[in-house]
Amino acid sequence: MVKPIGSLAIAAVVPLLAALCLVSCTGGDARWCAPVPSMTVEQACDAVCGTAHMLKLCLRTLQPRARRGGGEHRRRRDDAVTRYVGAAARGALDAYAATAAAKRGMQYSAALPAEERTAHERCMAGYDLAVRFMGRVAGDLASCETAAARLRDDCDGSLAGMDACRRKLFGYPASPLYGRNLADRNKTMLVGLLSNLVPMPTPPPPPTPSP
Ligand SMILES: *[C@@H]1O[C@H](CO)[C@@H](O)[C@H](O)[C@H]1NC(C)=O
């Protein structure tokens, strides 16, 4: 019975983080953090996904396997949108890691022409970039001050990394990496779409002039 204890711990930690955030964001010259909205997975995915394909990817990413297909017992619980961004970011990082592993597997194949091998190396430089930015996305969410301020830039950076890889593979559309990159790009895009639900922090109001 480890699972219920685990989720209880998470349930206890989340309000604590929210409280810490509240404290740090109201002091000093910090930016003013808008309250983070809460909604169900379905609401979040419906709000940001423009295509049926993206909607399916969104639901698949954010609904844990155990909870899916639970019929009437499935909980339609509200969660902070930052949790959804974090979950999608971790999903993207897992996908990057799987692609990097697939690339390493191909590296030793004698059948791979030298030029394509070089293209794979250059593609992976884009992945390295994407990993750095996407890693920051999850970290950004820990503090409401950096959260929205840097979130958009970090999502853009990850997407740029995916596109940098793709440009290196244009000459090799049959490469297994090409298809993987397109799928990974969609996962990256999903994080960016979900990040639109996180309100931007606003600069503190100007001090009222003393008479
Ligand atoms: C990526 O998403 C678009 C639409 O959102 C879809 O048309 C395309 O097939 C997807 N690509 C992959 C590889 O999943």
The ligand as an SDF file (V2000), in Angstrom:
LIG
                    3D

 14 14  0  0  0  0  0  0  0  0999 V2000
    2.3420   16.2130  -35.1650 C   0  0  0  0  0  0  0  0  0  0  0  0
    1.1320   16.9300  -34.9890 O   0  0  0  0  0  0  0  0  0  0  0  0
    0.4570   17.2550  -36.1830 C   0  0  0  0  0  0  0  0  0  0  0  0
   -0.8040   18.0380  -35.8780 C   0  0  0  0  0  0  0  0  0  0  0  0
   -0.8570   18.6130  -34.6300 O   0  0  0  0  0  0  0  0  0  0  0  0
    0.1090   16.0030  -36.9450 C   0  0  0  0  0  0  0  0  0  0  0  0
   -0.5070   16.3420  -38.1500 O   0  0  0  0  0  0  0  0  0  0  0  0
    1.3490   15.1770  -37.1990 C   0  0  0  0  0  0  0  0  0  0  0  0
    1.0000   13.9760  -37.7980 O   0  0  0  0  0  0  0  0  0  0  0  0
    2.0960   14.9140  -35.8990 C   0  0  0  0  0  0  0  0  0  0  0  0
    3.3310   14.2220  -36.1980 N   0  0  0  0  0  0  0  0  0  0  0  0
    3.7270   13.1280  -35.5480 C   0  0  0  0  0  0  0  0  0  0  0  0
    4.9670   12.4930  -36.0190 C   0  0  0  0  0  0  0  0  0  0  0  0
    3.1180   12.6550  -34.5990 O   0  0  0  0  0  0  0  0  0  0  0  0
  1  2  1  0
  1 10  1  0
  2  3  1  0
  3  4  1  0
  3  6  1  0
  4  5  1  0
  6  7  1  0
  6  8  1  0
  8  9  1  0
  8 10  1  0
 10 11  1  0
 11 12  1  0
 12 13  1  0
 12 14  2  0
M  END
$$$$
